[in-house]
Amino acid sequence: MATVALFVTCLVDLYRPSVGFAAVKLLEEAGCEVVVPDAQTCCGQPAYNSGDRGDTMAIARQVIEAFAGFDYVVAPSGSCAGMIKHHYPALFAGDPQWRIKADDLARRTFELTSFLTDVLRVQPNKVRFDGTVTYHDSCSSLRELGVKEQPRALLANVDGLELRELQTPEACCGFGGTFCVKYSEISTEIASRKVADVAATGAGTLLAGDMGCLLNIAGRLQREDRPVRVRHVAEVLAGMADTPAIGEPQRSAPSEAPGAPQRMTK
């Protein structure tokens, strides 16, 4: 049995812990032993995108140590997985000792849908989702990790689901980490083009594999009063799409709702 360490990610932990629980369910159903290391924190991407290499390296060292010794590291996020897999080794190019450790972690790190299909080569247990969906390919998943067909192959196993492709599924949503803060007007225009594409499909739900994209698109959809629900692909694959969608109010306080998602404990 493979031991898999789940890299929860900041956005999942703080905004959508149900995604973390869905990832655990999918991995355990695939036969993995799943561990959520207590010492994990941010992957360092915000500091990296802002040009702060010193703090990024300090964070990266902590992540490398927290995830040492596991067979695999899996993240329900292409951007965080891409940060660890591609940018950590480059950060330590001038430090042979840490470069070896960074390369080792990079080799063991995977985005969730890629891990399920490319490494485990399994299909999730049969679940049902009645409705039409469309899928947004995040920039990091697509361009850094080559994740495109993997989530679609998994969704093809979901009973009742109809996938309607976007006209431009590979176009950026406008989030881009700190980009949406530094260049808010450009980001808003890009996001508006994306939600127009989403609406044109007629799909009732938008799926993606990165919380940053999902939060950004969900916000734009609501501001433009477009009736499309937004979910992480893991929630649908795990049969956990019976909770309010991203951006929707909780039906009741988490402490009052049996089985309602709580914050993901690290």
ChimeraX commands (.cxc) that place a marker at each C-alpha (Angstrom):
marker #1 position 0.00,0.00,0.00 radius 0.5
marker #1 position 1.41,3.38,-1.03 radius 0.5
marker #1 position 1.66,6.04,1.65 radius 0.5
marker #1 position 0.43,9.35,0.27 radius 0.5
marker #1 position 0.92,12.68,2.01 radius 0.5
marker #1 position -1.83,15.15,1.16 radius 0.5
marker #1 position -0.67,18.70,0.52 radius 0.5
marker #1 position -3.91,20.39,1.51 radius 0.5
marker #1 position -3.10,23.89,0.14 radius 0.5
marker #1 position -3.95,27.18,1.83 radius 0.5
marker #1 position -7.08,27.92,-0.21 radius 0.5
marker #1 position -8.57,24.47,0.36 radius 0.5
marker #1 position -7.81,24.62,4.09 radius 0.5
marker #1 position -9.23,28.10,4.59 radius 0.5
marker #1 position -12.03,28.33,2.03 radius 0.5
marker #1 position -13.09,24.84,0.90 radius 0.5
marker #1 position -12.01,22.05,3.26 radius 0.5
marker #1 position -14.53,19.71,1.62 radius 0.5
marker #1 position -12.07,19.50,-1.29 radius 0.5
marker #1 position -9.44,18.12,1.05 radius 0.5
marker #1 position -11.82,15.53,2.44 radius 0.5
marker #1 position -12.87,14.58,-1.09 radius 0.5
marker #1 position -9.22,14.10,-2.03 radius 0.5
marker #1 position -8.68,11.86,0.99 radius 0.5
marker #1 position -11.74,9.79,0.06 radius 0.5
marker #1 position -10.58,9.34,-3.54 radius 0.5
marker #1 position -7.08,8.33,-2.49 radius 0.5
marker #1 position -8.25,5.90,0.19 radius 0.5
marker #1 position -10.76,4.30,-2.20 radius 0.5
marker #1 position -7.85,3.83,-4.61 radius 0.5
marker #1 position -6.02,1.82,-1.96 radius 0.5
marker #1 position -3.66,4.44,-0.54 radius 0.5
marker #1 position -2.80,5.17,3.07 radius 0.5
marker #1 position -3.29,8.92,3.40 radius 0.5
marker #1 position -1.44,11.16,5.86 radius 0.5
marker #1 position -1.93,14.89,6.36 radius 0.5
marker #1 position 1.38,16.18,7.84 radius 0.5
marker #1 position 0.81,18.61,10.71 radius 0.5
marker #1 position 3.87,20.71,9.84 radius 0.5
marker #1 position 2.76,21.70,6.34 radius 0.5
marker #1 position 2.11,25.33,5.49 radius 0.5
marker #1 position 1.91,27.36,2.28 radius 0.5
marker #1 position 3.96,26.17,-0.72 radius 0.5
marker #1 position 5.49,29.66,-0.94 radius 0.5
marker #1 position 3.93,30.61,-4.25 radius 0.5
marker #1 position 2.67,34.09,-3.21 radius 0.5
marker #1 position 6.15,35.10,-2.07 radius 0.5
marker #1 position 7.68,33.54,-5.19 radius 0.5
marker #1 position 5.31,35.40,-7.51 radius 0.5
marker #1 position 6.16,38.63,-5.70 radius 0.5
marker #1 position 9.89,38.16,-6.24 radius 0.5
marker #1 position 10.70,37.39,-2.59 radius 0.5
marker #1 position 13.12,34.51,-3.10 radius 0.5
marker #1 position 14.46,34.60,0.47 radius 0.5
marker #1 position 11.13,33.89,2.14 radius 0.5
marker #1 position 10.19,31.46,-0.62 radius 0.5
marker #1 position 13.28,29.38,0.06 radius 0.5
marker #1 position 12.61,29.40,3.81 radius 0.5
marker #1 position 9.07,28.16,3.20 radius 0.5
marker #1 position 10.27,25.59,0.68 radius 0.5
marker #1 position 12.74,24.13,3.18 radius 0.5
marker #1 position 9.93,23.66,5.68 radius 0.5
marker #1 position 7.74,21.97,3.08 radius 0.5
marker #1 position 10.58,19.70,1.94 radius 0.5
marker #1 position 11.18,18.57,5.52 radius 0.5
marker #1 position 7.48,18.13,6.30 radius 0.5
marker #1 position 6.97,15.82,3.32 radius 0.5
marker #1 position 10.16,13.78,3.58 radius 0.5
marker #1 position 9.81,10.01,3.66 radius 0.5
marker #1 position 6.39,9.55,2.03 radius 0.5
marker #1 position 5.97,7.50,-1.12 radius 0.5
marker #1 position 4.03,10.27,-2.84 radius 0.5
marker #1 position 2.81,13.81,-2.23 radius 0.5
marker #1 position -0.52,14.71,-3.80 radius 0.5
marker #1 position -2.19,18.13,-4.04 radius 0.5
marker #1 position -5.72,18.97,-5.24 radius 0.5
marker #1 position -4.14,21.95,-6.99 radius 0.5
marker #1 position -2.06,22.22,-10.12 radius 0.5
marker #1 position -0.51,25.51,-9.06 radius 0.5
marker #1 position 0.83,24.20,-5.74 radius 0.5
marker #1 position 1.96,20.93,-7.30 radius 0.5
marker #1 position 3.64,22.89,-10.08 radius 0.5
marker #1 position 5.39,25.13,-7.57 radius 0.5
marker #1 position 6.86,22.13,-5.75 radius 0.5
marker #1 position 7.59,20.06,-8.83 radius 0.5
marker #1 position 9.15,22.71,-11.08 radius 0.5
marker #1 position 10.16,25.77,-9.07 radius 0.5
marker #1 position 11.60,24.21,-5.91 radius 0.5
marker #1 position 14.53,22.56,-7.75 radius 0.5
marker #1 position 15.33,25.84,-9.52 radius 0.5
marker #1 position 15.24,27.74,-6.22 radius 0.5
marker #1 position 18.04,25.58,-4.84 radius 0.5
marker #1 position 20.14,25.36,-7.99 radius 0.5
marker #1 position 23.09,26.89,-6.10 radius 0.5
marker #1 position 22.76,24.70,-3.00 radius 0.5
marker #1 position 23.67,21.06,-3.82 radius 0.5
marker #1 position 22.39,19.65,-0.51 radius 0.5
marker #1 position 18.94,21.24,-0.74 radius 0.5
marker #1 position 18.77,20.71,-4.50 radius 0.5
marker #1 position 18.95,16.96,-3.94 radius 0.5
marker #1 position 16.11,17.20,-1.42 radius 0.5
marker #1 position 14.05,19.45,-3.71 radius 0.5
marker #1 position 14.54,17.08,-6.65 radius 0.5
marker #1 position 13.44,14.15,-4.51 radius 0.5
marker #1 position 10.25,15.92,-3.42 radius 0.5
marker #1 position 9.55,17.05,-6.98 radius 0.5
marker #1 position 9.81,13.48,-8.23 radius 0.5
marker #1 position 7.22,12.31,-5.68 radius 0.5
marker #1 position 4.73,15.19,-6.12 radius 0.5
marker #1 position 1.59,15.01,-8.27 radius 0.5
marker #1 position -1.65,16.86,-8.92 radius 0.5
marker #1 position -4.63,14.80,-7.75 radius 0.5
marker #1 position -6.28,13.79,-11.04 radius 0.5
marker #1 position -2.90,13.12,-12.62 radius 0.5
marker #1 position -1.94,10.87,-9.72 radius 0.5
marker #1 position -5.17,8.89,-9.94 radius 0.5
marker #1 position -4.87,8.32,-13.68 radius 0.5
marker #1 position -1.16,8.41,-14.52 radius 0.5
marker #1 position 0.28,6.74,-11.42 radius 0.5
marker #1 position -2.45,4.59,-9.89 radius 0.5
marker #1 position -4.25,4.04,-13.20 radius 0.5
marker #1 position -7.58,3.53,-11.47 radius 0.5
marker #1 position -11.11,4.80,-11.90 radius 0.5
marker #1 position -12.88,6.17,-8.82 radius 0.5
marker #1 position -15.82,4.22,-7.50 radius 0.5
marker #1 position -18.99,4.82,-9.52 radius 0.5
marker #1 position -20.80,7.97,-8.38 radius 0.5
marker #1 position -23.68,9.96,-9.80 radius 0.5
marker #1 position -23.98,13.64,-10.67 radius 0.5
marker #1 position -27.10,14.60,-12.56 radius 0.5
marker #1 position -26.40,17.66,-14.64 radius 0.5
marker #1 position -24.36,19.37,-17.31 radius 0.5
marker #1 position -20.86,20.60,-16.49 radius 0.5
marker #1 position -18.06,22.44,-18.22 radius 0.5
marker #1 position -14.38,22.30,-17.30 radius 0.5
marker #1 position -11.76,25.03,-16.94 radius 0.5
marker #1 position -8.10,24.05,-17.42 radius 0.5
marker #1 position -5.94,26.05,-15.05 radius 0.5
marker #1 position -2.73,27.51,-16.45 radius 0.5
marker #1 position -0.46,25.73,-13.98 radius 0.5
marker #1 position -2.09,22.32,-14.35 radius 0.5
marker #1 position -2.12,22.54,-18.12 radius 0.5
marker #1 position 1.19,24.21,-18.92 radius 0.5
marker #1 position 3.43,23.09,-16.07 radius 0.5
marker #1 position 2.05,19.60,-15.45 radius 0.5
marker #1 position 0.36,18.55,-18.68 radius 0.5
marker #1 position -2.96,17.92,-16.95 radius 0.5
marker #1 position -5.83,18.03,-19.44 radius 0.5
marker #1 position -7.23,14.63,-20.36 radius 0.5
marker #1 position -6.88,13.22,-16.83 radius 0.5
marker #1 position -9.84,14.98,-15.18 radius 0.5
marker #1 position -11.99,14.42,-18.26 radius 0.5
marker #1 position -11.22,10.69,-18.21 radius 0.5
marker #1 position -12.29,10.53,-14.57 radius 0.5
marker #1 position -15.46,12.55,-15.18 radius 0.5
marker #1 position -16.42,10.14,-17.96 radius 0.5
marker #1 position -16.91,7.56,-15.20 radius 0.5
marker #1 position -19.58,9.66,-13.41 radius 0.5
marker #1 position -23.14,8.54,-14.09 radius 0.5
marker #1 position -25.57,11.23,-15.18 radius 0.5
marker #1 position -22.89,13.80,-15.97 radius 0.5
marker #1 position -22.73,15.54,-19.35 radius 0.5
marker #1 position -19.55,17.47,-20.16 radius 0.5
marker #1 position -19.86,20.46,-22.47 radius 0.5
marker #1 position -16.52,21.91,-23.46 radius 0.5
marker #1 position -15.76,25.61,-23.34 radius 0.5
marker #1 position -14.87,27.31,-26.60 radius 0.5
marker #1 position -11.54,28.31,-25.02 radius 0.5
marker #1 position -11.00,25.89,-22.10 radius 0.5
marker #1 position -7.27,26.66,-21.97 radius 0.5
marker #1 position -7.67,30.45,-21.65 radius 0.5
marker #1 position -6.63,31.99,-18.33 radius 0.5
marker #1 position -9.38,32.92,-15.86 radius 0.5
marker #1 position -7.57,36.10,-14.80 radius 0.5
marker #1 position -6.55,34.95,-11.31 radius 0.5
marker #1 position -2.82,34.34,-11.71 radius 0.5
marker #1 position -2.07,34.57,-7.98 radius 0.5
marker #1 position -0.82,38.07,-7.26 radius 0.5
marker #1 position -1.62,39.11,-10.86 radius 0.5
marker #1 position -5.27,39.72,-9.99 radius 0.5
marker #1 position -4.16,42.11,-7.24 radius 0.5
marker #1 position -1.48,43.98,-9.18 radius 0.5
marker #1 position -3.51,44.26,-12.39 radius 0.5
marker #1 position -7.11,44.12,-11.21 radius 0.5
marker #1 position -8.67,45.79,-14.26 radius 0.5
marker #1 position -6.95,43.42,-16.69 radius 0.5
marker #1 position -7.83,40.48,-14.45 radius 0.5
marker #1 position -11.49,41.49,-14.38 radius 0.5
marker #1 position -11.65,41.71,-18.16 radius 0.5
marker #1 position -10.07,38.26,-18.54 radius 0.5
marker #1 position -12.47,36.82,-15.95 radius 0.5
marker #1 position -15.47,38.35,-17.72 radius 0.5
marker #1 position -14.44,36.69,-20.98 radius 0.5
marker #1 position -14.12,33.39,-19.16 radius 0.5
marker #1 position -17.57,33.56,-17.53 radius 0.5
marker #1 position -19.14,34.54,-20.87 radius 0.5
marker #1 position -17.61,31.38,-22.33 radius 0.5
marker #1 position -18.92,29.36,-19.37 radius 0.5
marker #1 position -22.44,30.77,-19.76 radius 0.5
marker #1 position -22.44,30.08,-23.51 radius 0.5
marker #1 position -22.10,26.33,-22.88 radius 0.5
marker #1 position -25.43,26.26,-21.06 radius 0.5
marker #1 position -23.85,24.08,-18.38 radius 0.5
marker #1 position -25.22,24.33,-14.87 radius 0.5
marker #1 position -21.89,23.71,-13.14 radius 0.5
marker #1 position -18.30,24.76,-13.73 radius 0.5
marker #1 position -15.56,22.38,-12.58 radius 0.5
marker #1 position -11.81,22.87,-12.25 radius 0.5
marker #1 position -8.89,21.53,-10.26 radius 0.5
marker #1 position -7.49,24.74,-8.73 radius 0.5
marker #1 position -9.17,26.67,-5.94 radius 0.5
marker #1 position -7.66,29.99,-7.03 radius 0.5
marker #1 position -9.34,29.72,-10.44 radius 0.5
marker #1 position -12.57,28.47,-8.91 radius 0.5
marker #1 position -12.82,31.31,-6.38 radius 0.5
marker #1 position -12.03,33.88,-9.05 radius 0.5
marker #1 position -14.54,32.55,-11.57 radius 0.5
marker #1 position -17.24,32.01,-8.94 radius 0.5
marker #1 position -16.88,35.62,-7.82 radius 0.5
marker #1 position -17.16,36.93,-11.36 radius 0.5
marker #1 position -20.17,34.72,-12.12 radius 0.5
marker #1 position -21.97,36.07,-9.06 radius 0.5
marker #1 position -21.10,39.69,-9.84 radius 0.5
marker #1 position -22.51,39.26,-13.33 radius 0.5
marker #1 position -25.55,37.42,-11.96 radius 0.5
marker #1 position -24.93,34.29,-14.02 radius 0.5
marker #1 position -26.67,31.19,-12.60 radius 0.5
marker #1 position -23.79,28.72,-12.81 radius 0.5
marker #1 position -22.61,26.73,-9.79 radius 0.5
marker #1 position -18.89,26.20,-9.19 radius 0.5
marker #1 position -17.20,23.14,-7.68 radius 0.5
marker #1 position -13.81,21.48,-7.45 radius 0.5
marker #1 position -13.64,18.38,-9.63 radius 0.5
marker #1 position -12.66,16.23,-6.62 radius 0.5
marker #1 position -16.01,16.91,-4.95 radius 0.5
marker #1 position -17.91,15.49,-7.94 radius 0.5
marker #1 position -15.57,12.52,-8.38 radius 0.5
marker #1 position -15.88,11.63,-4.70 radius 0.5
marker #1 position -19.68,11.89,-4.72 radius 0.5
marker #1 position -19.55,14.86,-2.34 radius 0.5
marker #1 position -21.42,17.43,-4.42 radius 0.5
marker #1 position -24.44,17.68,-2.11 radius 0.5
marker #1 position -23.07,20.66,-0.18 radius 0.5
marker #1 position -23.49,24.33,-1.23 radius 0.5
marker #1 position -21.33,25.23,-4.22 radius 0.5
marker #1 position -18.39,27.64,-3.96 radius 0.5
marker #1 position -19.62,31.09,-3.02 radius 0.5
marker #1 position -23.03,29.88,-1.86 radius 0.5
marker #1 position -24.05,30.34,1.81 radius 0.5
marker #1 position -23.97,27.34,4.11 radius 0.5
marker #1 position -27.40,25.89,4.78 radius 0.5
marker #1 position -26.66,25.99,8.50 radius 0.5
marker #1 position -23.73,26.57,10.84 radius 0.5
marker #1 position -21.07,23.85,10.44 radius 0.5
marker #1 position -21.48,22.81,14.09 radius 0.5
marker #1 position -25.20,22.21,13.46 radius 0.5
marker #1 position -24.91,20.30,10.21 radius 0.5
marker #1 position -23.92,16.63,10.53 radius 0.5
marker #1 position -21.18,15.84,8.08 radius 0.5
marker #1 position -20.71,19.48,7.04 radius 0.5
marker #1 position -17.12,20.25,6.01 radius 0.5
marker #1 position -14.93,21.57,8.78 radius 0.5
marker #1 position -11.53,23.18,8.41 radius 0.5
marker #1 position -8.96,20.65,7.22 radius 0.5
marker #1 position -6.71,19.80,10.16 radius 0.5
marker #1 position -3.02,19.90,9.36 radius 0.5
marker link #1:1,2 radius 0.2
marker link #1:2,3 radius 0.2
marker link #1:3,4 radius 0.2
marker link #1:4,5 radius 0.2
marker link #1:5,6 radius 0.2
marker link #1:6,7 radius 0.2
marker link #1:7,8 radius 0.2
marker link #1:8,9 radius 0.2
marker link #1:9,10 radius 0.2
marker link #1:10,11 radius 0.2
marker link #1:11,12 radius 0.2
marker link #1:12,13 radius 0.2
marker link #1:13,14 radius 0.2
marker link #1:14,15 radius 0.2
marker link #1:15,16 radius 0.2
marker link #1:16,17 radius 0.2
marker link #1:17,18 radius 0.2
marker link #1:18,19 radius 0.2
marker link #1:19,20 radius 0.2
marker link #1:20,21 radius 0.2
marker link #1:21,22 radius 0.2
marker link #1:22,23 radius 0.2
marker link #1:23,24 radius 0.2
marker link #1:24,25 radius 0.2
marker link #1:25,26 radius 0.2
marker link #1:26,27 radius 0.2
marker link #1:27,28 radius 0.2
marker link #1:28,29 radius 0.2
marker link #1:29,30 radius 0.2
marker link #1:30,31 radius 0.2
marker link #1:31,32 radius 0.2
marker link #1:32,33 radius 0.2
marker link #1:33,34 radius 0.2
marker link #1:34,35 radius 0.2
marker link #1:35,36 radius 0.2
marker link #1:36,37 radius 0.2
marker link #1:37,38 radius 0.2
marker link #1:38,39 radius 0.2
marker link #1:39,40 radius 0.2
marker link #1:40,41 radius 0.2
marker link #1:41,42 radius 0.2
marker link #1:42,43 radius 0.2
marker link #1:43,44 radius 0.2
marker link #1:44,45 radius 0.2
marker link #1:45,46 radius 0.2
marker link #1:46,47 radius 0.2
marker link #1:47,48 radius 0.2
marker link #1:48,49 radius 0.2
marker link #1:49,50 radius 0.2
marker link #1:50,51 radius 0.2
marker link #1:51,52 radius 0.2
marker link #1:52,53 radius 0.2
marker link #1:53,54 radius 0.2
marker link #1:54,55 radius 0.2
marker link #1:55,56 radius 0.2
marker link #1:56,57 radius 0.2
marker link #1:57,58 radius 0.2
marker link #1:58,59 radius 0.2
marker link #1:59,60 radius 0.2
marker link #1:60,61 radius 0.2
marker link #1:61,62 radius 0.2
marker link #1:62,63 radius 0.2
marker link #1:63,64 radius 0.2
marker link #1:64,65 radius 0.2
marker link #1:65,66 radius 0.2
marker link #1:66,67 radius 0.2
marker link #1:67,68 radius 0.2
marker link #1:68,69 radius 0.2
marker link #1:69,70 radius 0.2
marker link #1:70,71 radius 0.2
marker link #1:71,72 radius 0.2
marker link #1:72,73 radius 0.2
marker link #1:73,74 radius 0.2
marker link #1:74,75 radius 0.2
marker link #1:75,76 radius 0.2
marker link #1:76,77 radius 0.2
marker link #1:77,78 radius 0.2
marker link #1:78,79 radius 0.2
marker link #1:79,80 radius 0.2
marker link #1:80,81 radius 0.2
marker link #1:81,82 radius 0.2
marker link #1:82,83 radius 0.2
marker link #1:83,84 radius 0.2
marker link #1:84,85 radius 0.2
marker link #1:85,86 radius 0.2
marker link #1:86,87 radius 0.2
marker link #1:87,88 radius 0.2
marker link #1:88,89 radius 0.2
marker link #1:89,90 radius 0.2
marker link #1:90,91 radius 0.2
marker link #1:91,92 radius 0.2
marker link #1:92,93 radius 0.2
marker link #1:93,94 radius 0.2
marker link #1:94,95 radius 0.2
marker link #1:95,96 radius 0.2
marker link #1:96,97 radius 0.2
marker link #1:97,98 radius 0.2
marker link #1:98,99 radius 0.2
marker link #1:99,100 radius 0.2
marker link #1:100,101 radius 0.2
marker link #1:101,102 radius 0.2
marker link #1:102,103 radius 0.2
marker link #1:103,104 radius 0.2
marker link #1:104,105 radius 0.2
marker link #1:105,106 radius 0.2
marker link #1:106,107 radius 0.2
marker link #1:107,108 radius 0.2
marker link #1:108,109 radius 0.2
marker link #1:109,110 radius 0.2
marker link #1:110,111 radius 0.2
marker link #1:111,112 radius 0.2
marker link #1:112,113 radius 0.2
marker link #1:113,114 radius 0.2
marker link #1:114,115 radius 0.2
marker link #1:115,116 radius 0.2
marker link #1:116,117 radius 0.2
marker link #1:117,118 radius 0.2
marker link #1:118,119 radius 0.2
marker link #1:119,120 radius 0.2
marker link #1:120,121 radius 0.2
marker link #1:121,122 radius 0.2
marker link #1:122,123 radius 0.2
marker link #1:123,124 radius 0.2
marker link #1:124,125 radius 0.2
marker link #1:125,126 radius 0.2
marker link #1:126,127 radius 0.2
marker link #1:127,128 radius 0.2
marker link #1:128,129 radius 0.2
marker link #1:129,130 radius 0.2
marker link #1:130,131 radius 0.2
marker link #1:131,132 radius 0.2
marker link #1:132,133 radius 0.2
marker link #1:133,134 radius 0.2
marker link #1:134,135 radius 0.2
marker link #1:135,136 radius 0.2
marker link #1:136,137 radius 0.2
marker link #1:137,138 radius 0.2
marker link #1:138,139 radius 0.2
marker link #1:139,140 radius 0.2
marker link #1:140,141 radius 0.2
marker link #1:141,142 radius 0.2
marker link #1:142,143 radius 0.2
marker link #1:143,144 radius 0.2
marker link #1:144,145 radius 0.2
marker link #1:145,146 radius 0.2
marker link #1:146,147 radius 0.2
marker link #1:147,148 radius 0.2
marker link #1:148,149 radius 0.2
marker link #1:149,150 radius 0.2
marker link #1:150,151 radius 0.2
marker link #1:151,152 radius 0.2
marker link #1:152,153 radius 0.2
marker link #1:153,154 radius 0.2
marker link #1:154,155 radius 0.2
marker link #1:155,156 radius 0.2
marker link #1:156,157 radius 0.2
marker link #1:157,158 radius 0.2
marker link #1:158,159 radius 0.2
marker link #1:159,160 radius 0.2
marker link #1:160,161 radius 0.2
marker link #1:161,162 radius 0.2
marker link #1:162,163 radius 0.2
marker link #1:163,164 radius 0.2
marker link #1:164,165 radius 0.2
marker link #1:165,166 radius 0.2
marker link #1:166,167 radius 0.2
marker link #1:167,168 radius 0.2
marker link #1:168,169 radius 0.2
marker link #1:169,170 radius 0.2
marker link #1:170,171 radius 0.2
marker link #1:171,172 radius 0.2
marker link #1:172,173 radius 0.2
marker link #1:173,174 radius 0.2
marker link #1:174,175 radius 0.2
marker link #1:175,176 radius 0.2
marker link #1:176,177 radius 0.2
marker link #1:177,178 radius 0.2
marker link #1:178,179 radius 0.2
marker link #1:179,180 radius 0.2
marker link #1:180,181 radius 0.2
marker link #1:181,182 radius 0.2
marker link #1:182,183 radius 0.2
marker link #1:183,184 radius 0.2
marker link #1:184,185 radius 0.2
marker link #1:185,186 radius 0.2
marker link #1:186,187 radius 0.2
marker link #1:187,188 radius 0.2
marker link #1:188,189 radius 0.2
marker link #1:189,190 radius 0.2
marker link #1:190,191 radius 0.2
marker link #1:191,192 radius 0.2
marker link #1:192,193 radius 0.2
marker link #1:193,194 radius 0.2
marker link #1:194,195 radius 0.2
marker link #1:195,196 radius 0.2
marker link #1:196,197 radius 0.2
marker link #1:197,198 radius 0.2
marker link #1:198,199 radius 0.2
marker link #1:199,200 radius 0.2
marker link #1:200,201 radius 0.2
marker link #1:201,202 radius 0.2
marker link #1:202,203 radius 0.2
marker link #1:203,204 radius 0.2
marker link #1:204,205 radius 0.2
marker link #1:205,206 radius 0.2
marker link #1:206,207 radius 0.2
marker link #1:207,208 radius 0.2
marker link #1:208,209 radius 0.2
marker link #1:209,210 radius 0.2
marker link #1:210,211 radius 0.2
marker link #1:211,212 radius 0.2
marker link #1:212,213 radius 0.2
marker link #1:213,214 radius 0.2
marker link #1:214,215 radius 0.2
marker link #1:215,216 radius 0.2
marker link #1:216,217 radius 0.2
marker link #1:217,218 radius 0.2
marker link #1:218,219 radius 0.2
marker link #1:219,220 radius 0.2
marker link #1:220,221 radius 0.2
marker link #1:221,222 radius 0.2
marker link #1:222,223 radius 0.2
marker link #1:223,224 radius 0.2
marker link #1:224,225 radius 0.2
marker link #1:225,226 radius 0.2
marker link #1:226,227 radius 0.2
marker link #1:227,228 radius 0.2
marker link #1:228,229 radius 0.2
marker link #1:229,230 radius 0.2
marker link #1:230,231 radius 0.2
marker link #1:231,232 radius 0.2
marker link #1:232,233 radius 0.2
marker link #1:233,234 radius 0.2
marker link #1:234,235 radius 0.2
marker link #1:235,236 radius 0.2
marker link #1:236,237 radius 0.2
marker link #1:237,238 radius 0.2
marker link #1:238,239 radius 0.2
marker link #1:239,240 radius 0.2
marker link #1:240,241 radius 0.2
marker link #1:241,242 radius 0.2
marker link #1:242,243 radius 0.2
marker link #1:243,244 radius 0.2
marker link #1:244,245 radius 0.2
marker link #1:245,246 radius 0.2
marker link #1:246,247 radius 0.2
marker link #1:247,248 radius 0.2
marker link #1:248,249 radius 0.2
marker link #1:249,250 radius 0.2
marker link #1:250,251 radius 0.2
marker link #1:251,252 radius 0.2
marker link #1:252,253 radius 0.2
marker link #1:253,254 radius 0.2
marker link #1:254,255 radius 0.2
marker link #1:255,256 radius 0.2
marker link #1:256,257 radius 0.2
marker link #1:257,258 radius 0.2
marker link #1:258,259 radius 0.2
marker link #1:259,260 radius 0.2
marker link #1:260,261 radius 0.2
marker link #1:261,262 radius 0.2
marker link #1:262,263 radius 0.2
marker link #1:263,264 radius 0.2
marker link #1:264,265 radius 0.2
marker link #1:265,266 radius 0.2
view
